[in-house]
Structure formats: C-alpha cells, structure tokens
Amino acid sequence: MLLADQHPQQRRDRQHHDRLWRNRYVGGLASNTNVAREALSLIRRGLPPESLASLPNEMVAVSIEQCRAAARRWLSDAQPSIAVAGLPGKLVRG
C-alpha cells in the first residue's frame, strides 16, 4: 500500500516509526560496532557496504524548508494535554 493511500493516522504512525528508525540508524553510526553490524547486514543482502552512507547522505539533502513544513504540519496536528496531580503518597514498603 502506498503511503498516500493510507488513512491519515496510519500515515502519521508510519512517518513517526520511520523517523525513529532513522534517528536510531544515524545515532548508531557513531558506534564502530553498529557500523560493522550494519555493513555485515548489507553484505549478507548482496549490497555493497558503501551503501551504508546513502541514508545519511539522503537526509543531508533535505532542505530547511522541508523541515519547517514538516514541523508546521506536526505542530498543527498536536493535541497537547496537561495532567495535574497532587503530591505523591507515601510509599508502602513491605
């Protein structure tokens, strides 16, 4: 199913999942162990290990205006809620 064909909530959920994955992926590139693991995974799938750098390069190509548009979209859909709670009760040890 194409992303455009999905229900708006499904699309937001998928975009959120993709964003989390990309954040973890890029963060993981700071670790030699993770880079080696990802390179081995690419080799097992028959892809050149050099393709490891393709996603960060694609992400660098995203324009500031695209980022601002995404932020406006996400902020306009936000439904913040505030919970007010009293002081915590005593903890029961036992």
C-alpha positions as CSV (number, residue, x, y, z in Angstrom):
1,M,0.0,0.0,0.0
2,L,1.3,3.4,-0.9
3,L,1.8,6.0,1.9
4,A,-0.6,8.3,0.1
5,D,-3.3,5.7,0.1
6,Q,-3.2,5.2,3.9
7,H,-5.6,6.7,6.5
8,P,-4.1,9.9,7.9
9,Q,-3.5,8.3,11.3
10,Q,-1.8,5.3,9.7
11,R,0.4,7.7,7.7
12,R,1.4,9.7,10.8
13,D,2.2,6.5,12.6
14,R,4.3,5.2,9.7
15,Q,6.1,8.5,9.4
16,H,6.7,8.5,13.2
17,H,8.1,5.0,13.0
18,D,10.3,5.9,10.0
19,R,11.6,9.0,11.8
20,L,12.5,7.0,15.0
21,W,14.3,4.3,12.8
22,R,16.3,7.0,11.0
23,N,17.3,8.6,14.3
24,R,18.4,5.3,15.7
25,Y,20.2,4.4,12.5
26,V,22.2,7.7,12.3
27,G,22.9,7.6,16.1
28,G,24.1,4.1,15.7
29,L,26.7,5.2,13.1
30,A,28.7,6.8,15.9
31,S,29.5,3.2,17.2
32,N,32.1,1.1,15.4
33,T,30.2,-2.0,16.5
34,N,26.9,-0.8,14.9
35,V,28.7,0.3,11.7
36,A,30.3,-3.2,11.4
37,R,26.9,-4.9,12.1
38,E,25.1,-2.8,9.5
39,A,27.9,-3.3,6.9
40,L,27.7,-7.1,7.5
41,S,23.9,-7.0,7.1
42,L,24.3,-5.2,3.8
43,I,26.9,-7.7,2.6
44,R,24.6,-10.6,3.5
45,R,21.8,-9.0,1.5
46,G,24.2,-8.7,-1.5
47,L,24.5,-4.9,-1.2
48,P,27.9,-3.1,-1.2
49,P,28.9,-1.9,2.2
50,E,29.4,1.6,0.8
51,S,25.6,1.9,0.6
52,L,25.7,2.3,4.4
53,A,26.3,6.0,3.8
54,S,23.4,6.5,1.4
55,L,20.7,7.2,4.0
56,P,22.6,9.9,5.9
57,N,23.5,11.5,2.6
58,E,19.8,11.5,1.6
59,M,18.9,13.0,4.9
60,V,21.5,15.8,4.4
61,A,19.9,16.6,1.1
62,V,16.6,17.5,2.9
63,S,16.1,21.3,2.7
64,I,15.4,23.5,5.6
65,E,12.1,24.5,4.1
66,Q,11.0,20.8,4.0
67,C,11.9,20.6,7.7
68,R,9.9,23.7,8.5
69,A,6.9,22.4,6.6
70,A,7.0,19.1,8.4
71,A,7.3,20.9,11.8
72,R,4.3,23.1,10.9
73,R,2.3,20.0,9.9
74,W,3.2,18.1,13.1
75,L,2.6,21.2,15.4
76,S,-0.8,21.9,13.7
77,D,-1.9,18.3,14.4
78,A,-0.7,18.4,18.0
79,Q,-3.2,18.0,20.7
80,P,-1.4,18.7,23.9
81,S,-2.8,17.7,27.2
82,I,-1.7,18.6,30.7
83,A,-2.2,16.4,33.7
84,V,-2.3,17.9,37.2
85,A,-1.5,15.6,40.0
86,G,-1.0,16.1,43.7
87,L,2.0,15.2,45.8
88,P,2.9,11.5,45.7
89,G,1.6,9.5,48.6
90,K,3.8,7.6,51.0
91,L,5.4,4.6,49.6
92,V,4.5,1.4,51.3
93,R,7.5,-0.9,52.0
94,G,6.9,-4.5,52.7
